[in-house]
């Protein structure tokens, strides 16, 4: 891992603390645990399995609920597995969609093997190549183990800038304790749909 990285859990908590009424789609593994640790909400949909699907579900929610901001929080490996979603997102261009990719440059859930973003894959560049102009990388500037002083500005970008927006956050490879959301898929789907029903 090159250079200092951001504290993943603190970063997610700082961003979600400023979410307002945004819907959040959390990819499997650490992104789901971090979103849950920041505070469970009926407006959170957590993935249990279905690796690579978070961005596409976020796209669907954004298109179905254009008046509501939608944030996808996912990991680098999951985003690379669903990398084709960038082309679909660029083609549909939902102005209410943002994607936060937590990039620890590793396969953290399966043994911390080196991932592809530590050597040759630049997720923000891939998103731009697919047609998403507002795609950028943050991380390292705040120092190891810190959420950094620019969390409020980053949250503002994710929740207020015209989308689609893709932010790749270079985060430390860490082992926070699990904060597990409900595993009942029917419950998660039902409460998420009910929370969005008033839109």
HELIX and SHEET records of a PDB file:
HELIX    1   1 UNK A    8  UNK A   16  1                                   9    
HELIX    2   2 UNK A   30  UNK A   37  1                                   8    
HELIX    3   3 UNK A   54  UNK A   64  1                                  11    
HELIX    4   4 UNK A   76  UNK A   81  1                                   6    
HELIX    5   5 UNK A   85  UNK A   92  1                                   8    
HELIX    6   6 UNK A  108  UNK A  110  5                                   3    
HELIX    7   7 UNK A  123  UNK A  130  1                                   8    
HELIX    8   8 UNK A  151  UNK A  160  1                                  10    
HELIX    9   9 UNK A  185  UNK A  196  1                                  12    
SHEET    1   A 6 UNK A  44  UNK A  46  0                                        
SHEET    2   A 6 UNK A  23  UNK A  26  1                                        
SHEET    3   A 6 UNK A  70  UNK A  75  1                                        
SHEET    4   A 6 UNK A  97  UNK A 103  1                                        
SHEET    5   A 6 UNK A 165  UNK A 170  1                                        
SHEET    6   A 6 UNK A 134  UNK A 138  1                                        
SHEET    1   B 2 UNK A 106  UNK A 107  0                                        
SHEET    2   B 2 UNK A 113  UNK A 114 -1                                        
END                                                                             
